[in-house]
C-alpha cells in the first residue's frame, strides 16, 4: 500500500469524509429523496478530489458506517457512474 493509499484509508480521514458527506446531505435534504442524491453527487463530483470520492466509495463498499441515507444514495450514484461503461 502506498503512503497516499494508506492516508486515504486512515480512520480519521474516513470519519471526516463521512461527516462532510452527511453535512452536504443535510444541506440538500430540502430537495427531497429523489433530487437530493443527484445534487449531492454533483457537489461531490465538482468539489471533492478523485481521491476523496474513491475513499468514500470504498467506505460505502465496506458497509458505509455513519453515512446518512441521502449521502449514501449519492455515493451509490457516484459509484455507478464511475463503473458504468462509456456510451
Beta strands, then each sheet from edge to edge (+ up, - down):
end
